[in-house]
Amino acid sequence: MVDYHATNNQQSSPGGGQTYMEQPDEWDRDLLLDPAWERQQRKTFTAWCNSHLRKSGTQIDNIEEDFRDGLKLMLLLEVISGERLPKPERGKMRVHKINNVNKALDFIASKGVKLVSIGAEEIVDGNAKMTLGMIWTIILRFAIQDISVEETSAKEGLLLWCQRKTAPYKNVNVQNFHISWKDGLAFNALIHRHRPELIDYDKLRKDDPITNLNNAFEVAEKYLDIPKMLDAEDIVGTVRPDEKAIMTYVSSFYHAFSGAQKAETAANRICKVLAVNQENENLMEDYEKLASDLLEWIRATIPWLENRAPEKTMQEMQVKLEDFRGYRRVHKPPKVQEKCQLEINFNTLQTKLRLSNRPAFMPSEGRMVSDINNSWHSLEHAEKGYEEWLLNEIRRLERLDHLAEKFRQKATIHEAWTEGNEATLTKKDYETATLSDIKALLRKHEAFESDLAAHQDRVEQIAAIAQELNELDYYDSPSVNARCQKICDQWDVLGSLTQSRREALERTEKQLESIDELYLEYAKRAAPFNNWMEGAMEDLQDMFIVHNIDEIQGLLSAHEQFKATLSDADKERESIQGIQNEVQKIAQYNSIKLTGGNPYTTITPQAINAKWDKVQQLVPQRDRALQEELARQQSNDRLRRQFANHANVVGPWIQNKMEEIGRISIEMHGTLEDQLNHLKQYERSIIEYKPNIDQLEGDHQLIQEALIFDNKDTSYSMEHLRVGWEQLLTTIARTINEIENQILTRDAKGISQEQLHEFRASFNHFDKDHSGALGQEEFKACLISLGYNVENTKQGDAEFARIMSVVDPNNSGVVTFQAFIDFMSKETTDTDTADQVVASFKILAGDKNFITAAELRRELPPDQAEYCISRMAPYQGPDAIPGALDYMSFSTALYGESDL
């Protein structure tokens, strides 16, 4: 069998659209295996062909026989396409028939139809399935493809047309072209929708499909010129009627009602035009109403904004401000939105009118967008003026409230200050006072005079504020003026009384000056001495924290210097006591009664003596505390030296061992086994050094218990030494492991000792910083030195990228020596691959795609055979037999998918 016209598979349709009959719509000839469906297609396709052939005065009786010579097939195509095909050959030989059928197939292919596996030989040979498939392709192309409903075409368009036409009918739900038509109601609904006089739909019953189908088929044949293509029993007698037969039958209904469809389209166009007109009228009415409401709101709002009636208090103006803010926050935003929506509606309406060739909308007088904008500008102008007036008024009232409050505060402060001063200034307390009382009263009076002078500014400020309140028309000015006048009158009285009291105090002062001078001298000398004793007691009782001997020796030296000053301090104490004794002598000699203590100080001779005794007690206590601390610091120094002596030995030893391990791993003396034995001996010598670390830990514990935080005798801390020791153990273990891995690699890959030495020498040569890893540029230089073509060319860069993906799969940017060895091992030795393992299994399986457990047990050792059997998945291929095992996926799992 020939795949006819395979070269036309991609041919486009004449209309320039996509290739007709894409895969989803490709004829499924497997469905013809159902005899019921094949029978339905024979009837339907035969009737459909005859509905067109009869226009030329002929018909077919057997669809697979009557098209074998190609003559009626070419005639059918000419009728349904309206085009002339090439002249047919009239010979009776097979070649003539094939040529005729080929002409027909050429014509079908020229219409963009993809013919899959349908050749002229099958049609000539009377292959029923191929013939039905060809006729279905013709039906799709010429009866269904051009159906278009609301941007959907072909099958989807036909289905949508059926759904729209049958939507109003009860018990009809068209979802497909098979079971949705089985009860016959959908056929009747289509006829009733276009020709309601032909069918009484309400008398049809869903439970009588035979009657329904026969009624529709008979009415269609009699009145619509649609031949009967199916028998009702064929449809009802199958679980799922043939989709192609139903589609062919329904497409005949579509074409029969195409004229009605045009009328419906015209009606839809009129409805669309009327709907646009109605929508425009609604928009006009909405605009007029919205414009009227908005203008009315503006006209009602502007007078409120132009009201400038002032208020007396800040609270009343705050109410107006809150009303204005409410207008801004609550009332205006919806109107702004309405104005915006009005303009949008107007522009949208004008655009719709212009696009639909209607005259432009002209709002009624006074409601133009420009009129609304002018009114809105007036509103915003009034709003701006109202806001400025509100703010100015609030500032004025705020200024008035501030001044009034300031007046009240200053007046209250002044009145509180003057309260009782008049009574104080008229007292005669100086007549019975001592000199100290007199001096105190005089100084107190001087302070009062200073205070009085300072209050002069406050009185002047009070008067100035009252004057400003009067000028700003403050509503409570009378009470302010009365209070201000009272303050000024009282101020004049205080000034006069102050002068009189000063004169009286000065006269009394001279009488008691001599005693007062002695009191003053006592106070001047007692105060600093008292402060010195308090400081000394504080220093002697002060806690001290020192960290070394130098600090405690500094404290001892300062304490000795303090003790040296005690004799001079004792002399000063006796001198101060002598002044107090002199006062007592003068008072006794002149029979003066001393009332109260020294007016210049509260420090009594008894207090000075008590503090001096306390200092004498604290000095030896301080001596003992300093000596105890000195002994403790000396002990700490011994601990520091003990730790430093050990740390200064262990630290360099660890560093030296680290360097030696590095040299061993680089120099590569002897075989790998020699290096491994040398390193393990070296590891044992390191472990034997552990008691020195333990001794150092004991010294460190003593230091911590003594709370010692520094040690100038060594640069090593226990934390650094611990890290160094752990790093040393890790490094020797890692180096031993690296040599062991090299031995494993050598033995597994068959690499010679000389090759390993060469690899290590190359790696070490380019490992400039001895970090044990190569950067990308270092690794590239190493590869070049080994003969790899990874130069900076397109090919070289691709090869280097491939190698890096092997040695650095995690994209860390560095290549370790082990990764380098693994790569060089793969490059220089042969390894088994997953493909080789699969090939080996295939040999054991006798060239089958699977293998059995018996074959594995026969060919492999018992343990390895059981290993494979337990891990192989059952084989799922089309040639599987019971017990078949999948050796391909097993081999993939052994090596990983990337190796295949």
C-alpha positions in Angstrom: 0.0 0.0 0.0 1.3 3.4 -1.0 1.3 6.6 1.2 -0.4 8.7 -1.4 0.9 12.2 -1.9 3.1 12.3 1.2 4.7 15.4 -0.2 1.4 17.3 0.1 1.2 16.7 3.9 2.1 20.3 4.7 0.1 21.9 1.8 -2.0 24.9 2.8 -5.6 25.4 2.0 -6.5 27.7 -0.9 -7.6 30.3 1.6 -4.1 30.5 3.0 -5.3 29.1 6.4 -3.7 26.3 8.4 -3.4 22.7 7.1 -6.8 21.1 7.1 -7.5 18.0 9.1 -4.9 18.4 11.9 -4.3 15.4 14.1 -7.3 15.9 16.6 -9.7 15.7 13.6 -7.8 12.9 11.7 -10.0 10.1 10.7 -9.8 7.3 13.3 -10.3 4.1 11.2 -9.9 2.0 14.3 -13.4 3.0 15.3 -14.8 1.3 12.2 -14.0 -2.0 13.9 -17.4 -1.4 15.6 -19.9 -3.0 13.0 -22.8 -0.8 14.3 -20.8 2.4 13.7 -19.6 1.2 10.2 -23.2 0.4 9.3 -24.3 3.9 10.4 -21.5 5.5 8.4 -22.3 3.5 5.2 -26.0 4.7 5.3 -25.2 8.3 6.2 -22.3 8.7 3.8 -24.2 7.0 1.0 -27.2 9.3 1.5 -25.0 12.3 1.7 -23.2 11.5 -1.6 -26.5 10.8 -3.3 -27.9 14.1 -2.1 -25.3 15.7 -4.3 -25.0 13.2 -7.1 -28.6 13.4 -7.9 -28.0 17.0 -9.1 -26.2 15.3 -12.0 -28.8 12.7 -12.5 -27.0 9.7 -10.9 -26.5 8.0 -7.5 -24.6 5.2 -5.8 -25.9 2.0 -4.2 -22.7 0.5 -2.7 -20.2 3.1 -1.5 -17.1 1.0 -1.7 -18.0 -0.5 -5.1 -19.4 2.5 -7.0 -16.3 4.7 -6.4 -13.8 2.0 -7.5 -13.4 3.3 -11.1 -13.1 6.9 -9.9 -15.7 8.3 -12.3 -18.5 9.0 -9.8 -15.9 10.1 -7.2 -14.7 12.8 -9.6 -18.3 13.7 -10.5 -19.1 14.1 -6.7 -16.2 16.4 -6.2 -17.2 18.6 -9.2 -20.8 18.9 -7.9 -19.8 19.8 -4.3 -16.9 22.1 -5.3 -18.4 23.7 -8.4 -15.0 23.3 -10.2 -14.0 21.2 -13.1 -11.6 18.3 -12.6 -9.3 16.9 -15.3 -10.9 14.7 -17.9 -11.3 11.2 -16.6 -10.0 8.1 -18.4 -12.8 5.9 -19.8 -10.8 2.6 -19.9 -11.8 -0.4 -17.9 -8.3 -1.5 -16.9 -7.0 -1.2 -13.4 -4.5 1.5 -14.4 -7.3 3.7 -15.7 -9.2 3.3 -12.5 -6.2 4.2 -10.4 -5.4 7.2 -12.5 -9.0 8.5 -12.1 -8.9 8.0 -8.4 -5.5 9.7 -8.2 -7.0 12.7 -10.0 -9.7 12.9 -7.4 -7.2 12.5 -4.6 -5.0 15.2 -6.2 -8.0 17.6 -6.2 -8.8 16.8 -2.5 -5.1 17.4 -1.6 -5.2 20.7 -3.5 -7.9 21.9 -1.1 -5.5 21.5 1.9 -6.7 18.1 3.0 -4.1 15.9 4.6 -4.7 12.3 3.3 -3.0 9.8 5.7 -2.4 6.3 4.3 -5.2 6.6 1.8 -4.0 5.6 -1.7 -5.8 5.0 -5.0 -5.1 1.3 -4.9 -7.2 0.9 -1.7 -10.2 2.7 -3.3 -9.8 0.7 -6.5 -9.6 -2.5 -4.5 -12.9 -1.6 -2.7 -11.4 -1.2 0.8 -14.5 -0.2 2.7 -12.6 1.4 5.7 -10.4 3.4 3.4 -13.3 4.5 1.2 -15.4 5.6 4.2 -12.4 7.5 5.6 -12.0 9.3 2.2 -15.7 10.2 2.1 -15.5 11.5 5.7 -12.5 13.6 4.8 -14.6 15.1 1.8 -17.5 15.8 4.1 -15.3 17.5 6.6 -13.7 19.7 3.9 -16.8 20.6 1.9 -19.7 20.4 4.3 -18.3 21.2 7.8 -15.0 23.1 7.5 -16.6 26.3 6.2 -19.2 26.5 9.1 -18.4 29.5 11.2 -20.2 30.6 14.4 -18.9 33.4 16.6 -15.2 33.0 15.7 -15.4 29.2 16.0 -15.4 26.9 12.9 -15.8 23.4 11.6 -16.8 20.9 14.3 -16.7 23.4 17.2 -18.7 25.9 15.1 -21.4 23.4 14.2 -21.7 22.2 17.8 -22.0 25.9 19.0 -24.7 26.5 16.3 -26.6 23.5 17.6 -26.3 24.6 21.2 -27.5 28.1 20.4 -30.5 26.9 18.3 -31.6 24.3 20.9 -30.9 26.2 24.1 -34.6 27.3 24.7 -35.9 23.7 24.4 -36.6 21.5 27.4 -34.9 18.1 27.7 -32.3 19.2 25.0 -28.7 19.6 26.0 -26.3 19.3 23.0 -22.8 18.6 24.3 -21.5 16.3 21.5 -22.4 14.6 18.2 -23.4 11.1 19.6 -25.5 10.5 22.7 -26.9 14.1 22.8 -28.9 13.2 19.7 -30.0 9.7 20.7 -33.5 10.6 21.9 -34.3 12.6 18.7 -35.4 15.8 20.5 -32.4 17.7 19.3 -33.3 17.0 15.6 -36.9 18.1 16.2 -35.7 21.2 18.1 -33.6 22.3 15.1 -36.5 22.0 12.7 -39.0 23.7 15.1 -36.6 26.6 15.7 -36.5 27.4 12.0 -39.8 26.0 10.8 -42.1 25.8 13.8 -45.2 25.1 11.6 -43.7 21.7 10.7 -43.5 20.1 14.2 -45.6 20.2 17.3 -42.7 20.0 19.7 -44.7 20.0 22.9 -46.3 16.6 22.0 -42.9 14.9 21.8 -41.8 12.7 24.7 -38.2 12.0 25.7 -39.0 8.4 26.5 -40.1 7.7 22.8 -36.9 8.2 20.8 -37.9 6.0 17.8 -41.0 8.2 17.2 -39.0 11.4 17.7 -36.2 10.4 15.3 -38.6 9.1 12.6 -40.7 12.3 12.9 -37.6 14.5 12.4 -36.2 12.4 9.5 -39.5 12.3 7.7 -40.2 16.0 8.0 -36.7 16.9 6.9 -36.9 14.6 3.9 -40.4 15.9 2.9 -40.1 19.6 3.6 -36.4 20.4 3.8 -35.0 18.3 1.0 -32.7 16.5 3.4 -32.5 12.8 2.5 -32.9 10.3 5.2 -29.4 9.3 6.1 -30.0 7.0 9.1 -32.7 4.8 10.5 -34.0 5.5 13.9 -33.4 1.9 15.0 -29.6 2.3 14.1 -29.3 5.3 16.5 -31.4 3.9 19.4 -29.9 0.4 19.1 -26.3 1.5 19.8 -24.9 2.7 23.1 -23.0 5.5 21.4 -24.1 6.6 17.9 -21.4 7.2 15.4 -20.1 10.8 15.7 -19.3 11.1 12.0 -22.7 10.0 10.9 -24.4 12.4 13.2 -22.2 15.3 12.2 -22.8 14.6 8.5 -26.6 14.5 9.1 -26.6 17.7 11.3 -24.4 19.6 8.7 -27.2 19.0 6.2 -29.6 20.7 8.6 -27.1 23.6 9.0 -26.9 24.2 5.2 -30.7 23.8 4.8 -31.3 26.6 7.4 -28.4 28.8 6.2 -30.9 31.2 4.7 -32.7 31.5 8.1 -29.3 32.1 9.6 -28.8 35.1 7.4 -32.1 36.5 8.5 -31.2 36.0 12.1 -27.9 37.7 11.4 -29.7 40.7 10.0 -32.1 40.8 13.0 -29.0 40.7 15.3 -27.5 43.6 13.4 -30.7 45.7 13.9 -30.8 44.7 17.5 -27.2 45.7 17.9 -27.8 49.1 16.3 -30.9 49.7 18.5 -29.0 48.6 21.6 -26.3 51.1 20.8 -28.9 53.8 20.3 -30.6 53.0 23.6 -27.3 52.9 25.4 -26.5 56.3 24.1 -29.8 57.7 25.1 -29.3 56.3 28.6 -25.9 57.9 28.8 -27.4 61.2 27.7 -30.1 61.0 30.4 -27.5 60.0 33.0 -25.3 62.9 32.0 -28.2 65.4 32.3 -29.3 64.1 35.7 -25.7 63.9 37.0 -24.9 67.4 35.7 -28.1 68.9 37.3 -27.4 67.3 40.6 -23.8 68.4 40.6 -24.6 72.0 39.7 -27.3 72.1 42.3 -24.9 70.9 45.0 -22.3 73.6 43.8 -24.9 76.3 44.0 -25.9 75.2 47.5 -22.3 74.9 48.7 -20.8 78.2 47.5 -22.9 80.5 49.9 -21.8 78.4 52.8 -18.2 78.8 51.8 -18.6 82.6 51.3 -19.9 83.1 54.9 -17.2 85.0 56.8 -19.0 85.6 60.1 -16.2 85.5 62.8 -16.5 83.7 66.1 -15.4 84.8 69.6 -13.6 81.7 70.8 -11.2 79.2 69.5 -13.6 76.3 70.2 -16.3 77.9 68.0 -13.8 78.3 65.2 -12.6 74.8 65.6 -16.2 73.6 65.0 -16.2 75.5 61.8 -12.8 74.1 60.8 -14.1 70.5 61.6 -17.1 71.2 59.4 -14.8 72.4 56.6 -12.6 69.3 57.0 -15.8 67.1 56.9 -16.7 68.9 53.7 -13.3 68.1 52.3 -13.1 64.5 53.5 -16.8 63.4 53.2 -18.9 65.7 51.0 -16.5 66.9 48.3 -14.7 63.6 47.3 -17.9 62.0 46.0 -18.6 65.1 44.0 -15.1 65.1 42.6 -15.7 61.5 41.5 -19.1 62.5 40.0 -17.5 65.4 38.1 -14.8 63.0 36.8 -17.3 60.4 35.9 -19.4 63.1 34.2 -16.6 64.1 32.0 -15.7 60.4 31.3 -19.4 59.7 30.4 -19.5 62.7 28.2 -16.3 61.8 26.3 -17.4 58.1 26.1 -20.8 59.2 24.7 -19.3 61.5 22.1 -16.8 58.8 21.1 -19.6 56.2 20.7 -21.8 58.7 18.8 -18.8 59.5 16.5 -18.0 55.8 15.9 -21.6 55.0 15.2 -22.0 57.9 12.8 -24.4 59.7 15.1 -24.5 63.5 15.6 -22.6 64.8 18.6 -24.5 65.1 21.9 -25.4 68.7 22.9 -26.4 69.0 26.6 -29.2 71.3 27.6 -28.4 75.0 28.3 -26.2 75.5 31.3 -25.2 71.9 31.6 -22.2 71.8 29.2 -18.9 70.4 30.6 -17.5 73.9 30.3 -20.5 75.2 32.4 -19.8 72.6 35.1 -16.0 73.4 35.0 -16.8 77.1 35.4 -19.1 76.4 38.4 -16.5 74.0 39.8 -13.8 76.7 39.5 -16.1 79.1 41.4 -16.6 76.5 44.1 -12.8 75.9 44.4 -12.2 79.7 44.5 -14.7 80.1 47.3 -13.3 77.0 49.0 -9.8 78.4 48.9 -10.9 81.8 50.2 -12.9 80.1 53.0 -9.9 78.0 54.0 -7.6 81.0 54.1 -10.1 83.0 56.2 -10.6 80.0 58.5 -6.8 79.7 59.0 -6.3 83.4 59.5 -9.1 83.5 62.0 -7.8 80.5 63.8 -4.3 82.0 63.9 -5.9 85.3 65.3 -7.9 83.5 67.9 -5.0 81.2 68.6 -2.8 84.3 69.1 -5.5 85.8 71.4 -5.9 82.5 73.4 -2.1 82.3 73.6 -1.8 85.9 74.9 -4.7 85.5 77.3 -3.2 82.3 78.7 0.2 83.9 78.8 -1.3 86.8 80.7 -3.1 84.5 83.2 0.1 82.4 83.7 2.3 85.4 84.3 -0.3 87.1 86.5 -0.8 84.0 88.5 2.9 83.5 89.0 3.4 87.1 90.0 0.4 87.1 92.4 1.7 83.9 93.9 5.2 85.5 94.3 3.8 88.7 95.9 1.6 86.8 98.3 3.0 87.2 101.8 5.8 89.5 100.7 4.1 92.6 102.0 3.7 91.1 105.4 7.3 89.9 105.4 8.6 93.4 104.5 6.7 95.0 107.5 8.0 92.5 110.1 10.2 93.8 113.0 12.2 90.5 113.4 15.6 92.3 113.2 15.0 94.1 116.6 15.7 90.9 118.6 18.0 89.1 116.1 21.6 88.2 116.5 24.3 89.4 114.1 24.2 86.2 112.2 20.4 86.6 111.9 20.9 90.1 110.8 23.4 89.1 108.2 21.2 86.3 107.0 18.2 88.6 106.9 20.2 91.2 105.0 21.4 88.7 102.5 18.0 87.4 102.2 16.7 90.9 101.7 19.4 91.4 99.0 18.2 88.3 97.3 14.6 89.5 97.6 15.7 92.8 96.0 17.3 90.9 93.1 14.2 88.9 92.7 12.2 92.1 92.9 14.3 93.6 90.1 13.9 90.5 88.1 10.1 90.6 88.5 10.1 94.1 87.1 10.3 92.6 83.6 7.4 90.3 84.4 5.2 93.2 85.5 6.1 95.1 82.3 5.3 92.0 80.2 2.0 91.7 81.9 1.1 95.3 81.1 2.3 94.9 77.5 0.2 91.7 77.0 -2.8 93.4 78.4 -2.3 96.3 76.0 -2.0 93.9 73.0 -5.1 92.1 74.0 -6.9 95.4 74.0 -5.6 96.2 70.5 -6.7 92.8 69.2 -10.2 93.3 70.5 -10.1 90.5 73.0 -13.6 89.7 74.2 -12.6 89.6 77.9 -10.5 92.7 77.9 -12.3 94.4 81.0 -11.3 91.6 83.4 -7.8 91.6 82.0 -7.4 95.4 82.5 -8.8 95.2 86.1 -6.3 92.5 87.0 -3.4 94.3 85.4 -4.2 97.5 87.3 -4.3 95.7 90.6 -0.9 94.1 89.9 0.7 97.5 89.1 -0.7 99.1 92.3 0.6 96.3 94.4 4.0 96.5 92.7 4.4 100.2 93.8 3.6 99.3 97.4 6.3 96.5 97.4 8.9 98.9 96.1 8.3 101.3 99.0 8.4 98.7 101.7 11.6 97.1 100.3 13.5 100.3 100.7 12.3 100.9 104.3 13.4 97.3 105.4 16.8 97.7 103.9 17.6 100.8 105.9 16.5 99.1 109.1 18.6 95.9 108.5 21.8 97.9 107.7 21.5 99.9 111.0 21.3 96.7 113.0 24.1 94.9 111.2 27.0 97.0 112.5 26.2 96.1 116.1 27.0 92.4 115.8 29.8 92.3 113.2 32.7 91.4 115.4 31.2 88.0 116.5 30.0 87.4 113.0 33.5 87.7 111.5 34.7 84.9 113.7 31.8 82.7 112.6 32.6 83.4 109.0 36.3 82.5 109.3 35.3 79.2 111.1 33.0 78.4 108.2 35.5 79.1 105.5 38.1 76.8 107.1 35.8 74.1 108.4 34.2 73.4 105.0 37.3 72.4 103.0 38.7 70.4 106.0 35.4 68.6 106.3 35.4 67.9 102.6 38.9 66.5 102.8 38.0 64.2 105.6 34.9 62.9 103.8 37.0 62.3 100.6 39.7 60.5 102.7 37.0 58.2 104.3 35.6 57.5 100.9 39.0 56.7 99.4 39.9 54.5 102.4 36.7 52.5 102.1 36.7 52.4 98.3 36.7 48.9 96.6 39.6 48.3 94.3 40.1 45.9 91.4 43.6 45.3 90.1 45.0 42.8 87.5 48.7 42.9 88.1 51.4 43.7 90.7 52.1 47.1 89.1 48.6 48.3 89.8 48.6 47.2 93.5 52.0 48.7 94.1 50.7 52.0 92.7 47.8 51.8 95.2 50.3 51.1 98.1 52.5 54.0 97.1 49.4 56.4 97.0 48.3 55.1 100.5 51.8 55.9 102.0 51.7 59.4 100.6 48.2 59.9 102.1 49.5 58.8 105.6 52.3 61.3 105.4 49.7 64.2 105.2 47.9 63.2 108.4 50.1 65.3 110.8 49.4 68.5 108.9 45.7 67.7 108.8 45.7 67.3 112.6 47.2 70.8 113.0 44.5 72.3 110.8 41.8 70.6 112.9 43.2 72.1 116.1 43.4 75.6 114.5 39.7 75.4 113.4 38.7 74.3 116.9 40.6 77.3 118.3 38.4 79.7 116.3 35.3 78.3 117.9 36.9 78.6 121.4 37.6 82.3 120.7 34.0 82.9 119.9 33.0 81.4 123.2 35.5 83.6 125.1 34.2 86.8 123.4 30.6 85.9 124.2 31.3 85.1 127.9 33.5 88.3 128.3 30.7 90.5 126.8 27.8 88.6 128.3 26.4 87.8 124.9 23.7 85.1 124.7 24.4 83.1 121.6 21.2 81.6 120.1 21.5 78.9 117.5 24.6 77.7 115.8 27.0 79.2 113.2 24.9 80.9 110.6 27.4 80.1 107.8 27.9 76.4 108.2 26.2 73.4 109.7 29.6 71.8 110.4 30.0 71.6 114.2 33.3 71.0 116.1 31.8 67.7 117.4 31.2 66.5 113.8 34.8 67.4 112.8 36.2 65.4 115.8 34.0 62.4 115.0 35.1 62.3 111.4 38.8 62.6 112.4 38.5 59.6 114.7 36.9 57.6 111.9 39.8 58.4 109.5 42.2 57.2 112.2 40.4 53.8 112.3 40.2 53.3 108.5 43.9 53.8 107.8 45.2 50.5 109.3 42.2 48.6 107.8 43.3 49.9 104.4 46.9 48.8 105.1 45.8 45.2 105.6 43.5 45.1 102.5 46.3 46.4 100.2 48.8 43.8 101.6 46.4 40.9 101.0 45.8 42.0 97.4 49.6 42.3 96.9 50.0 38.6 97.9 47.2 37.5 95.6 48.7 39.3 92.6 52.1 37.8 93.3 50.4 34.3 93.2 48.7 35.2 89.9 52.1 36.2 88.4 53.4 32.8 89.2 50.5 31.1 87.5 51.0 33.3 84.4 54.7 32.3 84.1 53.9 28.7 84.6 51.3 28.7 81.7 53.6 30.8 79.5 56.6 28.4 80.0 54.5 25.5 78.7 52.6 27.5 76.0 55.8 28.9 74.5 57.0 25.4 73.9 53.7 23.8 72.7 52.8 26.6 70.3 56.0 26.4 68.1 55.9 22.6 68.3 52.4 22.5 66.7 53.4 25.0 64.0 56.6 23.0 63.2 54.5 19.8 62.9 52.0 21.5 60.6 54.9 22.7 58.3 56.5 19.2 58.3 53.2 17.5 57.3 52.8 20.0 54.4 56.4 19.2 53.2 55.7 15.4 53.4 52.5 15.8 51.3 54.4 17.8 48.7 57.8 16.1 48.5 56.4 12.6 47.7 59.6 10.6 48.8 59.3 6.9 48.1 56.2 4.8 47.2 52.7 5.6 48.4 53.0 2.8 50.9 56.2 4.3 52.2 54.6 7.7 52.5 51.6 6.2 54.3 53.8 4.3 56.8 55.8 7.5 57.4 52.7 9.5 58.0 51.2 7.0 60.4 54.4 6.9 62.4 54.3 10.7 62.4 50.6 10.5 63.6 51.6 8.2 66.5 54.4 10.7 67.6 51.9 13.5 67.5 49.4 11.5 69.7 52.1 10.7 72.1 52.5 14.5 72.6 49.0 14.7 74.1 50.1 14.8 77.8 51.7 18.1 77.2 48.4 19.5 76.0 46.6 18.0 79.0 49.2 19.7 81.3 48.6 23.0 79.6 44.9 22.6 80.0 45.5 22.1 83.8 47.5 25.3 83.9 44.8 27.1 82.0 42.1 25.9 84.4 44.1 27.3 87.4 44.3 30.7 85.5 40.6 30.7 84.9 39.8 29.9 88.5 42.0 32.8 89.6 40.1 35.1 87.1 43.3 36.0 85.2 42.4 37.4 81.8 45.7 38.5 80.3 49.3 37.2 80.2 52.1 39.4 78.9 54.6 36.5 79.1 53.2 34.6 76.1 51.3 35.4 72.8 49.5 32.0 72.9 46.1 31.6 74.4 44.5 28.3 75.3 41.9 28.7 72.6 44.5 29.2 69.9 46.5 26.2 71.0 43.3 24.0 71.1 42.5 25.1 67.6 46.1 24.4 66.4 46.1 21.0 68.1 42.8 20.0 66.6 43.9 21.3 63.2 47.1 19.3 63.4 45.2 16.1 64.2 42.8 16.9 61.3 45.6 17.7 58.9 47.5 14.5 59.5 44.3 12.4 59.3 43.3 14.1 56.1 46.8 13.6 54.6 46.8 9.9 55.5 43.3 9.6 54.0 44.5 11.3 50.8 47.4 8.8 50.4 45.0 5.9 51.1 42.6 7.2 48.4 45.6 7.6 46.0 46.5 3.9 46.7 42.9 2.9 46.1 42.8 4.9 42.9 46.1 3.4 41.7 45.0 -0.1 42.4 41.5 0.3 41.0 42.5 2.1 37.8 45.8 0.4 37.2 47.8 3.7 37.4 51.6 3.3 37.9 53.5 4.9 40.7 55.3 7.1 38.1 52.0 8.4 36.8 50.8 9.3 40.3 54.1 11.0 41.0 53.7 12.9 37.7 50.1 13.9 38.7 51.2 15.1 42.1 54.2 17.0 40.8 52.0 18.8 38.2 49.4 19.6 40.8 52.0 20.8 43.4 53.7 22.9 40.7 50.6 25.0 40.0 49.3 25.0 43.7 51.3 28.1 44.4 49.7 28.9 47.8 49.9 25.2 48.9 46.2 25.2 49.7 45.7 21.7 48.4 43.3 23.0 45.7 43.7 24.7 42.3 41.7 27.7 41.1 40.2 27.6 37.6 43.1 29.5 36.0 45.7 27.3 37.8 43.8 24.2 36.8 43.7 25.3 33.1 47.5 25.9 33.2 48.0 22.5 34.7 45.9 20.8 31.9 47.8 22.7 29.2 51.1 21.5 30.7 49.7 17.9 30.5 48.9 18.4 26.8 45.1 19.1 26.9 43.8 21.6 24.3 42.0 24.1 26.6 43.5 27.3 25.1 41.3 30.4 25.0 39.4 29.4 21.8 35.8 28.5 21.3 36.7 24.8 21.1 39.2 25.0 24.0 36.7 26.8 26.2 34.0 24.2 25.6 36.5 21.4 26.4 37.6 23.2 29.6 33.9 23.7 30.6 33.3 19.9 30.1 36.3 19.0 32.3 35.3 21.5 35.0 31.8 19.9 35.1 33.5 16.6 35.9 36.1 17.8 38.5 33.9 20.5 40.1 30.3 19.4 39.8 29.2 21.7 42.7 30.7 24.8 41.0 32.8 25.7 44.0 35.5 27.3 41.7 38.4 25.1 42.9 39.7 21.6 42.1 41.0 19.3 44.9 43.8 16.9 44.4 41.5 13.9 44.8 39.2 15.3 42.1 42.2 15.9 39.9 43.4 12.2 40.4 40.0 10.8 39.7 39.8 12.8 36.4 43.3 11.8 35.3 42.5 8.2 36.2 39.4 8.2 34.0 41.4 9.9 31.2 44.3 7.4 31.3 42.5 4.1 32.0 39.7 2.0 30.6 36.5 1.7 32.6 33.3 -0.2 32.3 30.3 1.8 31.2 26.6 1.3 31.5 26.3 0.7 27.7 28.9 -2.2 28.1 26.9 -3.7 31.0 23.6 -3.5 29.1 25.3 -5.2 26.1 26.6 -7.9 28.4 23.2 -8.5 29.9 21.7 -8.7 26.4 24.2 -11.4 25.4 23.1 -13.4 28.5 19.4 -12.8 27.6 19.9 -14.2 24.1 19.4 -10.8 22.4 16.1 -10.2 24.2 15.1 -6.9 25.8 14.6 -8.6 29.1 16.1 -11.5 31.1 14.6 -14.1 33.4 15.7 -15.2 36.9 16.5 -18.7 35.5 19.0 -17.2 33.0 20.6 -15.1 35.7 21.1 -18.1 38.0 22.4 -20.2 35.1 25.0 -17.6 33.9 26.1 -15.8 37.1 27.5 -16.9 40.5 24.7 -17.6 43.0 25.2 -14.5 45.2 25.5 -12.1 42.3 22.5 -13.7 40.5 20.3 -13.2 43.6 21.6 -9.7 44.0 20.4 -8.8 40.4 17.1 -10.6 40.8 16.3 -8.7 44.1 17.0 -5.3 42.5 15.7 -5.7 38.9 12.2 -4.3 38.2 9.7 -6.3 36.2 10.0 -5.7 32.5 7.0 -3.7 31.1 7.7 -3.8 27.4 5.2 -5.1 24.7 7.1 -8.4 24.4 7.1 -9.1 28.1 6.5 -12.6 29.4 5.8 -13.8 33.0 8.9 -13.3 35.2 10.7 -11.0 32.7 13.2 -8.6 34.4 14.3 -5.2 33.2 18.1 -5.3 33.0 18.3 -1.9 31.2 16.9 0.2 34.1 19.1 -1.9 36.5 22.2 -1.0 34.5 21.2 2.7 34.5 20.8 2.6 38.2 24.3 1.1 38.6 26.0 3.9 36.8 23.5 6.8 37.0 21.6 8.2 34.1 24.3 10.7 33.1 26.6 7.7 32.2 24.2 6.5 29.5 
